Amino acid sequence: MAFQVSPGVLVQERDLTRIIPAVSTSVGAIAARFLKGPLDEIVTVSSEQELVDTFGKPDSNNFEDFFCAANFLQYSNALRVVRATNTGLLNATANSSGILIKNTQDYQDNYSTGSASIGTFAAREAGAFGNNLSVSTCPSATAYTTAAVTTVNDASTAVGDTTVTFTSGTNINVGDIVEFSTTAAGTDYDGYKYRVTVVSTNDITFVRADTGQGGLHVALTNGANVKRYWKYYERVAGAPGTSPFASDRGGSNDEIHIVVVDEDGGISGTAGTILEVFDSASKAADAKTPQGDSNYYVDVIYNKSRYIYWMDHNSSGANWGSNAAGTTFTAVTVPTLESLSGGSDGSSVTVGQKKTAYEKFEDAETVDIGLIIGGTCTATHIDNLITIAENRKDAIAFVSPERADVVNVASANTQTLNVIDAYSTIRSSSYVVFDSGYKYQYDRYNDVYRYVPLNGDMAGLAARTDLIADSWYSPAGFNRGNVRGAVKLAYNPNKTQRDDLYRSRINPVVTFPGQGTVLFGDKTGLSAPSAFDRINVRRLFITLEKAIATASKFQLFEFNDEFTRANFRNIVEPFLREVQGRRGLTDFLVVCDETNNTGEVIDRNEFIAEIFIKPARSINFITLQFVATRTGVSFEEVAG
């Protein structure tokens, strides 16, 4: 506060309006092998369709993890996904060598300045997915169209012919459009266009471009000129030339057209589908659009393409990548068509590789999640997830037994023993939730039915509980624990078996005739008897701790005096009363005064608040007592 020297009025403000902020507890997290998408990078998806668009459809190797993610998205619209790196995973390239480019950061660090050994382009995403791609470039006006690229060398053509011999087929590509002059060596073209379907040395096979079938409209004169058009000439504004940017600086011939194609149909479902068109990009490194954005074709591809990375200039483009001023860019006179290959999906993800991927979620300060989906589980994998959850202290891991424990096991008693044994070695923790198995569901992407772990659904039920109630409500039972999309269960435990499971910290998932499939337990993996052996209590404390810790950051670097302590209490107590009013706790006490903030504590630059909570408990057991009485006996006499 500034001291006033002369009389006056000093206006000051003090903010006493701070409250406990709302915190998210329903964001899911999963790491797994997928067929495409960036590697070792957290991506948030909000729907199953977005999951497919980003990471691809399921296959026989990853369907369990895929559907754990997809099933979670039936209940929630927020899932953070990491695609795990696996051995042998490679991006397709123009020279078929195959390399691994994990994500845009990896590209920027290692390949953005060019890599001649890779060829001109590489698939943007690792995996066999990229082998579907081809890239066609039109780098000059001559490449766009050549009026006399060759001549007819066939003396016996007739109407309807679909194959004609040319003097040279060297500069003719499948898909190109050709047109013929009406006289020998003439320039008067007849206007009929044909699309090339086969090039066999000098024998060119074609169909009518307008109909996609039929042959010559008219017989050709031997020696007639052949006019060639780039196969994608109709998809761009015109022949590439000189951009206004280059022209203004004395440069020329800088424009280039680029088309990305689904050559094999593995991406779009139809072979030859055009995926992307980059019209009139520039070979000049400093080129700009009228809006000031980079128009350098390398940058255009990096910033806008969903499918490819630039790796190197055309080997004939000697001065491509120079600045525009005074540069006449090398004119490559033929279009290029490069099929990408060498992409590989590699082998299955190891436990260690999966652990590395899940470790992307470790930092609670930078990555906001609350529900860790285990996917395909082993004991080692579960232990790794528990470590992450316990270190974060704001997330719970949801896990299932291994497939062999419950799927195609004939005896339900054997299934019970298998599931109990599977979890018996897992350490005690309130930050993990065990379920009892797998559900049978339809895979619409492959038109088959599959058994899938239930942990994606369990995490989803917790997320849905947040949306329809609060995080401190139990996600189990007929009100909030209904599992979606289950045709049947691999293991449907009876009452005796459920008792055995529950004693072993395992939450049964049960199908009740006429009532659906339900999560029928709300235990955590804590073995010691405690309030924290229930999901709702653990999630209550996660919510309280996360919210109050976030608000407490504003006390840092303030003075540890009664004003600060009172301010803290005034923030926390109304929040806890609100939670109490919403049935999350039955009572609380906040101690933050001189009794726990002693002189010694203050001198250590510390601040201590003790928050005592009586959590609300969920009902796990109902006893109904029916009492028969004699006629004439008053109920008051027997009711105690």
C-alpha positions as CSV (number, residue, x, y, z in Angstrom):
1,M,0.0,0.0,0.0
2,A,1.3,3.4,-0.9
3,F,1.5,6.0,1.8
4,Q,-0.4,9.2,1.2
5,V,1.4,12.5,1.9
6,S,-1.5,14.8,1.6
7,P,-5.2,14.4,2.2
8,G,-7.1,12.4,-0.4
9,V,-9.1,9.3,-1.1
10,L,-7.5,6.1,-2.0
11,V,-9.7,3.5,-3.6
12,Q,-8.8,-0.2,-3.2
13,E,-10.4,-3.5,-3.9
14,R,-10.3,-6.8,-2.1
15,D,-11.6,-10.0,-3.8
16,L,-13.6,-12.2,-1.5
17,T,-15.5,-13.9,-4.3
18,R,-13.2,-16.8,-4.9
19,I,-14.8,-20.2,-4.9
20,I,-13.8,-23.8,-5.4
21,P,-13.7,-24.5,-9.2
22,A,-15.5,-27.3,-10.9
23,V,-13.2,-30.1,-11.8
24,S,-13.6,-32.9,-14.3
25,T,-13.7,-36.5,-13.1
26,S,-15.2,-38.2,-16.1
27,V,-12.4,-38.0,-18.8
28,G,-11.2,-41.4,-19.9
29,A,-7.8,-42.5,-20.9
30,I,-6.5,-45.5,-22.9
31,A,-3.3,-46.5,-24.7
32,A,-3.3,-49.3,-27.3
33,R,-2.3,-50.5,-30.7
34,F,-4.3,-48.8,-33.5
35,L,-4.0,-49.0,-37.3
36,K,-3.3,-45.4,-37.9
37,G,-3.0,-42.1,-36.1
38,P,-0.2,-40.2,-34.4
39,L,2.1,-42.3,-32.1
40,D,3.0,-41.6,-28.5
41,E,0.8,-38.5,-28.5
42,I,-2.3,-37.8,-26.5
43,V,-5.4,-37.2,-28.8
44,T,-8.8,-36.4,-27.4
45,V,-11.8,-37.9,-29.2
46,S,-15.5,-37.3,-28.4
47,S,-17.3,-40.1,-30.3
48,E,-16.7,-43.6,-31.8
49,Q,-16.8,-42.1,-35.3
50,E,-14.0,-39.7,-34.3
51,L,-12.1,-42.6,-32.8
52,V,-12.4,-44.4,-36.2
53,D,-11.5,-41.3,-38.2
54,T,-8.4,-40.7,-36.1
55,F,-7.1,-44.2,-35.3
56,G,-8.8,-46.5,-37.8
57,K,-11.2,-49.4,-37.6
58,P,-10.6,-52.5,-35.4
59,D,-8.9,-55.7,-36.8
60,S,-8.3,-59.1,-35.4
61,N,-5.2,-57.9,-33.5
62,N,-6.6,-54.9,-31.7
63,F,-10.3,-55.3,-31.4
64,E,-10.3,-55.8,-27.6
65,D,-8.6,-52.5,-26.9
66,F,-10.5,-50.7,-29.7
67,F,-13.9,-51.7,-28.3
68,C,-12.9,-50.9,-24.8
69,A,-12.3,-47.4,-26.1
70,A,-15.5,-47.4,-28.2
71,N,-17.6,-48.8,-25.4
72,F,-16.5,-46.1,-23.1
73,L,-17.6,-43.5,-25.6
74,Q,-21.2,-44.9,-25.4
75,Y,-21.3,-43.4,-21.9
76,S,-19.0,-40.3,-22.2
77,N,-17.9,-37.8,-24.8
78,A,-14.3,-37.3,-23.6
79,L,-11.6,-39.9,-24.1
80,R,-7.9,-39.3,-24.3
81,V,-6.1,-41.8,-26.6
82,V,-2.5,-42.7,-27.1
83,R,-1.5,-44.9,-30.0
84,A,1.3,-47.2,-28.8
85,T,4.4,-47.8,-30.8
86,N,5.1,-51.4,-31.6
87,T,8.0,-53.3,-33.2
88,G,8.1,-53.3,-37.0
89,L,5.7,-50.4,-37.4
90,L,6.6,-48.3,-40.5
91,N,5.3,-45.4,-42.6
92,A,4.8,-46.0,-46.3
93,T,7.2,-44.0,-48.6
94,A,7.6,-43.1,-52.2
95,N,10.6,-45.4,-52.5
96,S,9.1,-48.2,-50.5
97,S,11.9,-48.2,-47.9
98,G,9.5,-47.7,-45.0
99,I,10.5,-45.5,-42.0
100,L,8.9,-44.7,-38.7
101,I,7.6,-41.2,-38.2
102,K,5.8,-41.2,-34.9
103,N,4.0,-37.8,-35.1
104,T,4.3,-34.2,-36.2
105,Q,6.9,-33.5,-33.6
106,D,9.0,-36.4,-34.7
107,Y,8.7,-35.2,-38.3
108,Q,9.6,-31.6,-37.4
109,D,12.6,-32.8,-35.4
110,N,14.0,-35.3,-37.9
111,Y,12.5,-34.9,-41.4
112,S,11.1,-31.5,-42.1
113,T,14.3,-30.3,-43.9
114,G,14.2,-33.2,-46.3
115,S,15.4,-36.8,-46.5
116,A,16.5,-37.9,-49.9
117,S,16.7,-41.5,-49.0
118,I,12.9,-41.7,-48.4
119,G,11.8,-40.4,-51.8
120,T,9.5,-37.4,-52.3
121,F,6.6,-38.2,-50.0
122,A,5.8,-40.5,-47.0
123,A,2.5,-41.5,-45.5
124,R,1.6,-39.2,-42.6
125,E,0.6,-42.1,-40.4
126,A,2.6,-45.3,-39.7
127,G,1.1,-48.6,-40.7
128,A,0.0,-50.6,-43.8
129,F,-2.8,-48.0,-44.1
130,G,-0.4,-45.8,-46.0
131,N,0.2,-48.3,-48.7
132,N,-3.2,-47.3,-50.2
133,L,-1.9,-43.8,-51.0
134,S,-0.5,-42.4,-54.2
135,V,0.6,-38.8,-54.9
136,S,0.4,-37.1,-58.3
137,T,2.2,-33.8,-59.0
138,C,1.8,-31.5,-61.9
139,P,4.8,-29.1,-61.7
140,S,4.6,-27.2,-65.0
141,A,2.3,-26.1,-67.8
142,T,3.9,-28.8,-70.0
143,A,3.2,-31.4,-67.4
144,Y,-0.4,-30.2,-67.3
145,T,-0.9,-30.6,-71.1
146,T,1.4,-31.2,-74.1
147,A,-0.1,-30.5,-77.5
148,A,2.1,-33.0,-79.4
149,V,3.4,-35.4,-76.9
150,T,3.7,-38.1,-79.5
151,T,2.1,-39.3,-82.7
152,V,-0.1,-42.2,-83.8
153,N,1.9,-45.0,-85.3
154,D,-1.0,-47.2,-86.4
155,A,-2.2,-47.5,-90.0
156,S,-5.3,-49.5,-89.3
157,T,-7.5,-47.8,-86.8
158,A,-11.3,-47.9,-86.8
159,V,-14.2,-46.6,-84.9
160,G,-14.6,-48.5,-81.6
161,D,-10.9,-49.4,-81.3
162,T,-9.8,-49.4,-77.7
163,T,-6.0,-49.9,-78.3
164,V,-3.8,-47.8,-80.5
165,T,-0.1,-47.9,-81.1
166,F,1.8,-44.6,-80.5
167,T,5.2,-43.7,-81.7
168,S,6.2,-43.5,-78.0
169,G,4.3,-44.3,-74.8
170,T,7.1,-42.9,-72.6
171,N,5.3,-39.8,-71.4
172,I,1.8,-41.4,-71.2
173,N,0.5,-42.5,-67.8
174,V,-2.5,-44.6,-66.8
175,G,-5.3,-42.1,-66.1
176,D,-4.0,-39.4,-68.5
177,I,-6.5,-37.9,-70.9
178,V,-5.5,-38.0,-74.6
179,E,-6.9,-36.3,-77.7
180,F,-6.1,-36.7,-81.3
181,S,-5.7,-34.4,-84.3
182,T,-7.9,-34.9,-87.3
183,T,-5.0,-34.9,-89.8
184,A,-1.5,-36.2,-89.9
185,A,0.8,-34.1,-87.8
186,G,-2.0,-31.6,-87.5
187,T,-2.9,-29.3,-84.6
188,D,-6.7,-29.3,-85.2
189,Y,-7.9,-31.6,-82.4
190,D,-11.3,-33.2,-82.7
191,G,-12.5,-32.5,-79.2
192,Y,-13.0,-36.2,-78.3
193,K,-11.2,-37.2,-75.1
194,Y,-10.1,-40.6,-73.9
195,R,-8.8,-41.8,-70.6
196,V,-5.8,-44.1,-70.7
197,T,-6.3,-47.4,-68.8
198,V,-3.2,-49.4,-69.8
199,V,0.2,-48.5,-71.1
200,S,2.1,-51.4,-72.6
201,T,5.3,-49.9,-74.1
202,N,3.8,-48.0,-77.1
203,D,0.4,-49.8,-77.1
204,I,-2.1,-47.5,-75.4
205,T,-5.5,-48.8,-74.2
206,F,-8.2,-46.3,-73.4
207,V,-12.0,-45.6,-72.9
208,R,-14.1,-42.7,-73.8
209,A,-13.6,-40.1,-71.0
210,D,-17.2,-38.9,-71.0
211,T,-18.7,-42.4,-70.6
212,G,-15.9,-44.6,-69.2
213,Q,-16.5,-47.2,-71.9
214,G,-16.3,-47.6,-75.6
215,G,-13.4,-46.8,-78.0
216,L,-12.6,-44.4,-80.8
217,H,-15.3,-42.0,-82.0
218,V,-13.6,-41.7,-85.4
219,A,-10.8,-43.6,-87.2
220,L,-7.3,-42.0,-86.8
221,T,-4.9,-40.9,-89.5
222,N,-1.5,-42.5,-89.1
223,G,0.9,-39.8,-87.9
224,A,-1.8,-37.8,-86.2
225,N,-0.6,-35.8,-83.2
226,V,-1.5,-36.9,-79.7
227,K,-2.4,-34.3,-77.1
228,R,-2.0,-35.4,-73.5
229,Y,-3.7,-33.9,-70.4
230,W,-2.7,-34.6,-66.8
231,K,-5.1,-37.2,-65.4
232,Y,-6.4,-34.7,-62.8
233,Y,-6.5,-31.6,-65.0
234,E,-10.2,-31.1,-64.3
235,R,-9.7,-30.9,-60.6
236,V,-7.6,-27.7,-60.6
237,A,-8.1,-24.2,-61.9
238,G,-5.7,-24.6,-64.9
239,A,-2.2,-25.2,-65.8
240,P,0.4,-24.2,-63.2
241,G,2.4,-21.1,-64.1
242,T,3.8,-18.2,-62.1
243,S,2.1,-17.0,-58.9
244,P,1.5,-13.3,-58.2
245,F,3.9,-13.6,-55.3
246,A,6.8,-14.8,-57.5
247,S,5.9,-12.5,-60.4
248,D,6.1,-9.5,-58.1
249,R,9.6,-10.5,-57.2
250,G,10.9,-11.3,-60.6
251,G,10.5,-15.1,-60.3
252,S,8.6,-17.5,-62.6
253,N,7.3,-21.0,-63.0
254,D,6.9,-21.6,-59.3
255,E,3.4,-23.1,-59.2
256,I,2.7,-26.8,-58.6
257,H,-0.5,-28.9,-58.3
258,I,-0.6,-31.9,-55.9
259,V,-3.3,-34.6,-55.7
260,V,-3.4,-37.3,-53.0
261,V,-5.3,-40.4,-54.1
262,D,-6.7,-43.5,-52.4
263,E,-5.2,-45.8,-55.0
264,D,-6.3,-49.1,-53.7
265,G,-9.6,-48.1,-52.0
266,G,-8.5,-49.1,-48.5
267,I,-9.2,-45.7,-47.1
268,S,-12.4,-44.6,-48.8
269,G,-13.7,-47.9,-49.9
270,T,-13.4,-47.0,-53.6
271,A,-10.1,-47.4,-55.5
272,G,-9.0,-44.1,-57.2
273,T,-10.8,-41.8,-54.9
274,I,-9.3,-38.3,-54.7
275,L,-8.6,-37.5,-51.1
276,E,-6.9,-34.1,-51.3
277,V,-6.1,-31.5,-53.9
278,F,-3.6,-28.7,-53.3
279,D,-4.1,-26.3,-56.2
280,S,-1.4,-23.7,-57.2
281,A,1.0,-24.2,-54.3
282,S,4.5,-22.7,-54.8
283,K,8.0,-24.1,-55.1
284,A,9.3,-20.9,-53.5
285,A,10.3,-21.3,-49.9
286,D,9.1,-17.8,-49.0
287,A,5.9,-17.8,-51.0
288,K,2.8,-16.4,-49.4
289,T,-0.9,-16.3,-50.1
290,P,-2.7,-13.0,-50.4
291,Q,-3.8,-13.6,-46.8
292,G,-0.2,-13.9,-45.6
293,D,-0.1,-17.7,-45.1
294,S,2.7,-19.7,-46.4
295,N,2.1,-21.1,-49.9
296,Y,5.3,-23.0,-50.1
297,Y,4.2,-26.5,-51.2
298,V,6.2,-28.1,-48.4
299,D,4.4,-26.0,-45.8
300,V,1.0,-26.5,-47.5
301,I,1.4,-30.2,-47.2
302,Y,2.6,-30.1,-43.6
303,N,-0.2,-27.7,-42.5
304,K,-3.1,-29.1,-44.5
305,S,-2.6,-32.7,-45.6
306,R,-4.2,-35.4,-43.5
307,Y,-2.4,-38.2,-45.4
308,I,1.2,-37.3,-46.4
309,Y,4.4,-35.6,-45.4
310,W,6.8,-34.0,-47.8
311,M,10.2,-35.7,-47.7
312,D,12.3,-34.3,-50.7
313,H,12.0,-32.3,-53.9
314,N,11.7,-33.9,-57.3
315,S,15.2,-34.9,-58.3
316,S,14.9,-32.8,-61.4
317,G,13.8,-29.7,-59.4
318,A,17.3,-28.4,-58.9
319,N,16.3,-25.0,-57.5
320,W,13.0,-25.9,-55.8
321,G,12.9,-24.5,-52.3
322,S,14.8,-21.3,-53.2
323,N,13.3,-17.9,-52.5
324,A,11.1,-16.4,-55.2
325,A,13.2,-13.3,-56.0
326,G,14.7,-13.6,-59.5
327,T,14.3,-17.4,-59.6
328,T,13.1,-19.2,-62.7
329,F,12.1,-22.5,-61.1
330,T,13.1,-25.6,-62.9
331,A,10.3,-26.9,-65.1
332,V,9.8,-30.6,-64.7
333,T,7.9,-31.3,-67.9
334,V,6.1,-34.5,-67.0
335,P,3.6,-35.2,-64.2
336,T,4.7,-37.6,-61.5
337,L,2.6,-40.4,-60.0
338,E,4.2,-42.1,-57.0
339,S,2.5,-45.0,-55.2
340,L,3.5,-45.2,-51.5
341,S,4.5,-48.6,-50.1
342,G,6.6,-50.2,-47.4
343,G,4.2,-49.3,-44.7
344,S,3.8,-52.0,-42.0
345,D,1.5,-52.6,-39.0
346,G,4.3,-54.5,-37.3
347,S,3.8,-56.9,-34.4
348,S,1.6,-56.9,-31.4
349,V,2.3,-54.3,-28.7
350,T,4.4,-55.7,-25.8
351,V,3.6,-55.0,-22.2
352,G,6.6,-52.7,-22.0
353,Q,5.5,-50.8,-25.1
354,K,2.0,-50.4,-23.6
355,K,3.5,-49.2,-20.4
356,T,5.5,-46.5,-22.3
357,A,2.3,-45.4,-24.0
358,Y,0.3,-45.2,-20.7
359,E,3.0,-43.2,-19.1
360,K,1.9,-40.3,-21.3
361,F,-0.9,-39.9,-18.8
362,E,1.4,-39.8,-15.7
363,D,1.6,-36.0,-15.2
364,A,-1.6,-34.9,-13.3
365,E,-0.6,-31.2,-13.7
366,T,-0.6,-31.3,-17.5
367,V,-3.0,-34.2,-18.4
368,D,-6.5,-34.1,-17.1
369,I,-8.0,-37.6,-16.8
370,G,-10.0,-39.4,-14.2
371,L,-10.8,-42.9,-15.5
372,I,-8.0,-45.1,-16.9
373,I,-9.2,-47.9,-19.1
374,G,-7.1,-51.0,-19.0
375,G,-8.1,-52.7,-22.3
376,T,-6.4,-56.1,-22.7
377,C,-5.0,-56.9,-19.3
378,T,-2.2,-58.9,-17.7
379,A,-1.0,-58.8,-14.1
380,T,2.0,-56.8,-15.0
381,H,-0.1,-54.4,-17.1
382,I,-2.5,-53.9,-14.2
383,D,0.3,-53.2,-11.8
384,N,1.6,-50.6,-14.1
385,L,-1.8,-48.9,-14.3
386,I,-2.1,-48.9,-10.5
387,T,1.2,-47.2,-10.2
388,I,0.1,-44.4,-12.6
389,A,-3.2,-44.0,-10.8
390,E,-1.6,-43.9,-7.3
391,N,1.1,-41.5,-8.4
392,R,-1.5,-39.1,-9.9
393,K,-4.0,-39.6,-7.0
394,D,-6.8,-38.2,-9.1
395,A,-7.7,-41.2,-11.3
396,I,-8.9,-44.8,-11.0
397,A,-7.8,-47.7,-13.2
398,F,-10.5,-50.1,-14.5
399,V,-9.3,-53.6,-15.4
400,S,-10.6,-57.0,-16.5
401,P,-9.3,-60.5,-16.2
402,E,-7.4,-62.2,-19.0
403,R,-9.4,-63.6,-21.9
404,A,-8.5,-67.2,-21.2
405,D,-9.9,-66.9,-17.7
406,V,-13.5,-66.6,-18.8
407,V,-13.9,-67.0,-22.6
408,N,-14.7,-70.5,-23.8
409,V,-14.3,-71.9,-20.3
410,A,-17.0,-74.5,-19.9
411,S,-17.5,-74.4,-16.2
412,A,-18.7,-71.3,-14.3
413,N,-17.0,-72.6,-11.2
414,T,-13.7,-72.8,-13.1
415,Q,-14.3,-69.3,-14.4
416,T,-14.8,-68.1,-10.8
417,L,-11.6,-69.7,-9.6
418,N,-9.7,-68.3,-12.7
419,V,-10.9,-64.8,-12.1
420,I,-10.1,-64.9,-8.4
421,D,-6.7,-66.3,-9.1
422,A,-6.0,-63.7,-11.8
423,Y,-6.5,-60.9,-9.3
424,S,-5.1,-62.6,-6.2
425,T,-1.5,-61.4,-7.0
426,I,-2.6,-57.8,-7.7
427,R,-1.6,-55.5,-4.9
428,S,-4.1,-53.8,-2.7
429,S,-5.1,-50.3,-3.9
430,S,-8.2,-48.1,-3.7
431,Y,-7.2,-46.7,-7.1
432,V,-8.2,-49.8,-9.1
433,V,-11.5,-51.5,-9.9
434,F,-11.7,-55.1,-10.9
435,D,-14.5,-56.5,-13.0
436,S,-15.5,-60.1,-13.7
437,G,-14.9,-60.6,-17.4
438,Y,-16.0,-60.1,-21.0
439,K,-19.1,-59.3,-22.9
440,Y,-20.2,-60.6,-26.3
441,Q,-20.9,-57.8,-28.8
442,Y,-21.3,-57.1,-32.5
443,D,-18.4,-55.7,-34.4
444,R,-20.1,-53.8,-37.2
445,Y,-16.8,-53.0,-38.9
446,N,-16.0,-56.6,-39.6
447,D,-19.5,-58.1,-39.4
448,V,-18.7,-60.5,-36.6
449,Y,-19.4,-61.0,-32.9
450,R,-16.6,-60.7,-30.5
451,Y,-15.8,-61.1,-26.8
452,V,-14.5,-57.8,-25.4
453,P,-13.2,-56.9,-21.9
454,L,-15.7,-55.0,-19.7
455,N,-13.4,-52.4,-18.3
456,G,-14.3,-49.8,-21.0
457,D,-17.9,-50.2,-19.9
458,M,-17.1,-50.0,-16.2
459,A,-15.2,-46.7,-16.7
460,G,-18.0,-45.6,-18.9
461,L,-20.6,-46.2,-16.1
462,A,-18.5,-44.1,-13.7
463,A,-18.4,-41.3,-16.4
464,R,-22.1,-41.5,-16.9
465,T,-22.8,-41.4,-13.2
466,D,-20.9,-38.1,-13.1
467,L,-23.2,-36.8,-15.8
468,I,-26.5,-37.9,-14.3
469,A,-25.7,-37.6,-10.6
470,D,-22.3,-36.9,-9.1
471,S,-19.0,-38.6,-8.9
472,W,-19.7,-39.7,-5.3
473,Y,-22.7,-41.8,-6.3
474,S,-22.1,-45.5,-6.9
475,P,-21.9,-46.5,-10.6
476,A,-23.4,-49.9,-9.8
477,G,-26.9,-51.3,-9.7
478,F,-30.1,-51.0,-11.7
479,N,-30.3,-47.2,-11.5
480,R,-26.8,-46.3,-12.9
481,G,-25.0,-49.6,-13.6
482,N,-26.7,-50.8,-16.8
483,V,-24.1,-52.2,-19.3
484,R,-24.9,-51.3,-23.0
485,G,-24.5,-53.5,-26.0
486,A,-24.0,-56.8,-24.3
487,V,-25.5,-59.7,-26.3
488,K,-24.4,-62.0,-23.5
489,L,-21.6,-62.4,-21.0
490,A,-18.7,-64.9,-21.2
491,Y,-19.2,-65.4,-17.5
492,N,-22.5,-64.8,-15.7
493,P,-21.9,-65.6,-12.0
494,N,-24.7,-66.8,-9.7
495,K,-25.2,-65.6,-6.2
496,T,-22.8,-68.1,-4.6
497,Q,-20.1,-67.2,-7.2
498,R,-20.8,-63.5,-6.7
499,D,-20.2,-63.9,-3.0
500,D,-16.8,-65.5,-3.7
501,L,-15.9,-62.7,-6.1
502,Y,-16.9,-59.9,-3.8
503,R,-14.9,-61.3,-1.0
504,S,-11.9,-61.1,-3.4
505,R,-12.4,-57.4,-4.3
506,I,-14.0,-58.3,-7.6
507,N,-17.2,-56.6,-8.9
508,P,-19.5,-59.0,-10.7
509,V,-21.2,-58.1,-13.9
510,V,-24.5,-60.0,-14.1
511,T,-27.2,-60.5,-16.6
512,F,-30.6,-60.7,-15.0
513,P,-33.5,-62.1,-17.1
514,G,-35.7,-59.3,-18.2
515,Q,-33.6,-56.7,-16.4
516,G,-30.5,-56.5,-18.5
517,T,-26.8,-56.7,-17.8
518,V,-25.7,-54.8,-14.7
519,L,-22.6,-53.9,-12.7
520,F,-23.4,-55.6,-9.4
521,G,-20.7,-54.3,-7.1
522,D,-18.9,-51.1,-6.3
523,K,-15.6,-52.3,-4.6
524,T,-12.2,-50.9,-5.2
525,G,-9.1,-53.1,-5.1
526,L,-8.4,-52.2,-1.5
527,S,-8.1,-55.4,0.6
528,A,-8.1,-53.7,4.0
529,P,-11.6,-52.9,5.5
530,S,-12.0,-49.1,5.0
531,A,-14.3,-46.5,3.6
532,F,-11.9,-46.4,0.6
533,D,-12.9,-50.0,-0.4
534,R,-15.9,-48.5,-2.2
535,I,-15.7,-46.7,-5.6
536,N,-18.0,-43.9,-4.5
537,V,-15.9,-43.0,-1.5
538,R,-12.6,-43.1,-3.5
539,R,-14.1,-40.9,-6.2
540,L,-15.6,-38.5,-3.6
541,F,-12.2,-37.9,-2.2
542,I,-10.7,-37.6,-5.7
543,T,-13.2,-34.9,-6.4
544,L,-12.7,-33.1,-3.1
545,E,-8.9,-33.3,-3.2
546,K,-8.7,-32.2,-6.9
547,A,-11.1,-29.3,-6.4
548,I,-9.7,-28.0,-3.2
549,A,-6.1,-28.4,-4.3
550,T,-6.8,-26.4,-7.4
551,A,-8.3,-23.6,-5.3
552,S,-5.4,-23.8,-2.8
553,K,-2.9,-22.8,-5.4
554,F,-4.1,-19.2,-5.0
555,Q,-2.8,-19.3,-1.3
556,L,0.7,-19.8,-2.5
557,F,3.1,-16.9,-1.8
558,E,0.5,-15.2,0.5
559,F,1.2,-14.6,4.2
560,N,0.4,-17.4,6.6
561,D,-1.7,-15.3,8.9
562,E,-5.3,-15.3,10.2
563,F,-6.6,-13.4,7.2
564,T,-5.2,-16.0,4.7
565,R,-6.4,-18.9,6.9
566,A,-9.9,-17.4,7.3
567,N,-10.1,-16.7,3.6
568,F,-9.2,-20.4,2.9
569,R,-11.9,-21.6,5.3
570,N,-14.4,-19.2,3.7
571,I,-13.7,-20.8,0.3
572,V,-13.6,-24.5,1.4
573,E,-16.5,-24.7,3.9
574,P,-19.3,-23.5,1.5
575,F,-18.0,-26.0,-1.1
576,L,-18.2,-28.8,1.4
577,R,-21.7,-27.8,2.5
578,E,-22.8,-27.9,-1.1
579,V,-21.3,-31.4,-1.5
580,Q,-23.1,-32.4,1.8
581,G,-26.3,-31.0,0.4
582,R,-25.8,-33.2,-2.7
583,R,-25.5,-36.3,-0.5
584,G,-21.7,-36.8,-0.9
585,L,-20.9,-36.5,2.8
586,T,-22.7,-36.5,6.0
587,D,-20.5,-34.1,8.0
588,F,-17.2,-32.3,7.8
589,L,-14.7,-30.1,9.7
590,V,-12.1,-27.7,8.4
591,V,-9.2,-26.9,10.8
592,C,-7.0,-24.2,9.5
593,D,-5.9,-21.9,12.4
594,E,-3.0,-21.3,14.8
595,T,-3.4,-24.8,16.2
596,N,-2.0,-26.4,13.2
597,N,-0.2,-23.4,11.7
598,T,2.2,-22.9,14.6
599,G,5.1,-20.6,14.6
600,E,7.4,-23.4,13.6
601,V,5.1,-24.2,10.6
602,I,5.0,-20.6,9.5
603,D,8.8,-20.3,9.8
604,R,9.1,-23.3,7.4
605,N,7.0,-21.4,4.9
606,E,4.3,-24.0,5.1
607,F,0.5,-23.8,5.3
608,I,-1.6,-26.6,6.8
609,A,-5.3,-27.3,6.5
610,E,-6.9,-30.4,8.0
611,I,-10.2,-31.4,6.4
612,F,-12.2,-34.1,8.1
613,I,-14.8,-35.8,6.0
614,K,-17.6,-38.3,6.9
615,P,-18.3,-39.8,3.5
616,A,-21.7,-41.1,2.5
617,R,-21.9,-44.8,2.1
618,S,-23.6,-46.8,-0.6
619,I,-26.0,-49.6,0.3
620,N,-24.5,-53.0,-0.5
621,F,-26.8,-55.2,1.6
622,I,-30.5,-55.0,2.1
623,T,-32.3,-57.0,4.8
624,L,-36.1,-57.3,4.6
625,Q,-37.7,-58.7,7.8
626,F,-41.3,-60.0,7.5
627,V,-43.0,-60.7,10.8
628,A,-46.2,-62.7,11.2
629,T,-48.3,-61.8,14.3
630,R,-51.3,-63.4,15.9
631,T,-54.7,-61.9,15.4
632,G,-55.5,-59.3,18.0
633,V,-51.9,-58.4,18.7
634,S,-51.1,-54.8,18.5
635,F,-48.2,-53.9,16.2
636,E,-46.9,-51.5,18.9
637,E,-46.4,-54.6,21.1
638,V,-44.1,-56.4,18.6
639,A,-42.4,-53.6,16.8
640,G,-39.3,-52.5,18.6
